[in-house]
Amino acid sequence: MTSVSLTGANGFLGWHTRCAAHAQGIPVTTIAVGDGFNLAAATGAISGTDRLIHVAGVNRASDEEVVGGNVRFAEQLASALEQAAPAPSVVVFANSIQADNDSAYGTAKRVAADILRSAAERVGATFVDLRLPNLFGEHGRPFYNSVVATFSHLLATGGRPVIDQDRELSLLHAQNAADALLGFVEADQLSDLEERETVTGLLARLGDIASVYSRGGEIPDIAHPFERDLFNTYRAAAFPEGTPISLQRHADNRGSFFEIVRSQGGAGQSSFSTTVSGVTRGDHYHRRKVERFTVLSGEATIKLRKLFSTQVHEFRVVGESPASIDMPTMWAHNITNVGEADLYTSFWSNELFDPERPDTIAEPV
C-alpha cells in the first residue's frame, strides 16, 4: 500500500489513523464531507489511492440528524468513488458493533455501510465493513468520544467522575483500530485486542493510575497492553500540567542522590547519553512506548509537538534542579544542550528495545 484517502481526518479516530499511517510512511489525502463536500475535490483525492477509508460520522445529535448526517456522508463519498479514476482497490468503512441494533445510530451506520458497499461493488473494489467496539485513546474528547476520555479528563483536572449506569464495555485502543483500518491487523484479529470491563471497573483502573502517577511521576503497573494504553490515555489528558516532574534531591557531605523512575510493574530499560553543547537528540515519536527524559547535569531544552499540529511546548531543565519529562505518545520530541558544558541525560522506557519493532519514528519537532 502506497497511499490512503481518508474522511474524518481531524476527528479522534481520523487523527489516530493518520498517526498510524505516518508511522509506516504512507501518505494520507484527506476528504471533506458534509457541508464542506466538493465532488471534484473528493474525486481527485480518491483517484489513484490504494485504500479509501471512511471514518467521518455524526455521533451526537438528534435521531434525525444522526441518520441524515451519516447517510449523507456515505452518499457523498459514494458519488466521488464512482467517478474516481482509477478507483482504489479497497474501500474500508469504520462501522460500529451497534449496526445490528435498531437505534438511530445503529440504523445510520448500517445504511451507510450498504451505500458504500454498493458503490465499491460498482467500481470493482473490495469492501471492508469494520465493526468497531467502544474506542479509547490519547486525545479523545471528554463527554463526547468515550467514557475513558471523560474519566481521564476529570481525574487529571481534579474532577469527580460519577457513574450514571454501570454496564460491561468492549474497549479497543484507537491505534489498534487504526491498524485494522489500514489493513495491518485483520478484522477477525480485533477481538484478541479488545478488553471487556465494566464502567465501575474502568473508573477504578484509571483512578489507580492517576493516584500512582500523582506520587511524583511514579509509573503504575503497565505490563499489560491495556493498562499501558489506559496510562497513555490518562497522560495525554494530564499533559502539560505537572510537567516537568520535580524530583527530590537528597544531599549531604558525600554528594547527592535522587530517584529517576519508580515503576510498579512491567519491563523497563534505562540508558544514558552525553550531548555536547548545541547538539539536539531525538526528533522522533512513539506510538505506544512510554519514555522519560531526566537531565542529570547541564542545561537543556526539551521540545514536544503533537503530530499534525504546529504548537510546540518547550521546557527548560537543568541538572541542579532534577526533573523528569514523560513524552506523550504520538508527540514528536527532542532535547537540545543549551549550556556550555556537556549534557548528561538519563532515558527510561517501559519496554526493552527491539530493533525489529523499535516504535521510534523520525519526525522533527
Protein Blocks (a to p, Z undefined) as FASTA:
>chain_A
ZZdcdehklmmklmmmmmmmmmnopacddddehjllcfklmmmmmnopabdcdfbdcfbd
cfklmmmmmmmmmmmmmmmmmmgccddfbdcddddfklmpcbfklmmmmmmmmmmmmmmm
mnopacddddddddddehiaehklpmklmmmmmmmnopacddfbgcddddddfklmmmmm
nopacfklmmmmpccddfklmmmmmmmmmmmmmngoiacdfkbfklmmmmmmmmmmmpcg
hiacdddddddfkbccddfbdcfbdcdddddddddehiaehjiadfkbccddddfbdcdd
dddddehiabdcdddddfklgcdddddehiacddddfbfbdcddddddfbdcdfklnopa
cddZZ
